[in-house]
Amino acid sequence: MTASAPEDDADLAPRAEPFAPGDRVAIVEVLGGQVWTWRPVTVLRDASDEIALWLPGGTVTRYPAGPQHGEHTVRQWLTGEWHLIDMVWQGPGTLRLTRPGDPFDVWHLPDCWYVNLQEPLVRVGAGFATIDRILDLVVAHDLASWKWKDEDEFAHAQDAGLFTPAQAAAIRAAGESVIAALEAGTPPWDPTWSTRRPPEP
């Protein structure tokens, strides 16, 4: 299976059937019915207990033009006005792990585990739909320490009215649940993926 481009009427209809290992799909961030980002990935696993996706370094993605974060992004989200451009993923090959229903996914990066708070992945025709929730966690490779990331940007989004107090509390609670799991020695992802990730070309 090959991921189609978002300008080709991305198939965002719900899909029940899991994807097969090796399928080329996309992680599609959708806001207000519009595609916000489009990242082609390869399915490593799509099961009832785990989703594992691989984003190779150098992948051509689709992303809104202009600054990537901060006030510009919040303004775009509030107005619904943006257009997508091709953008090469400059990071290394990135393994993205989650469990169905979890409000985050976990990126395995060379120097950390990056917990990206987001709406739970929903399987659609094009791949998996979600939307970022700005606030994140950075976790050491040995899982012994962690820190919040983008708290200032998250606060600005709340001040601008992007999130209600209840929504903001739920987003932070999702991060706190990850911290609690780490403190209990039960990370909500399988750390052994760090030794099973696809090799870089």
Secondary structure, DSSP 4 states (H G I P E B T S, - for coil): --PPPGGGT---SB--SPPPTT-EEEEEEEETTEEEEEEEEEEEEE-SS-EEEEE-TT-EEEEESS-SSTHHHHHHHHHT---EEEEE--S--EEEEE-TT-SEEEEEETTEEEEEEESPPEEETTEEEE-EEEEEEEE-TTSS-EEEE-HHHHHHHHHTTSS-HHHHHHHHHHHHHHHHHHHTT--SS-GGGGGTSPPP-
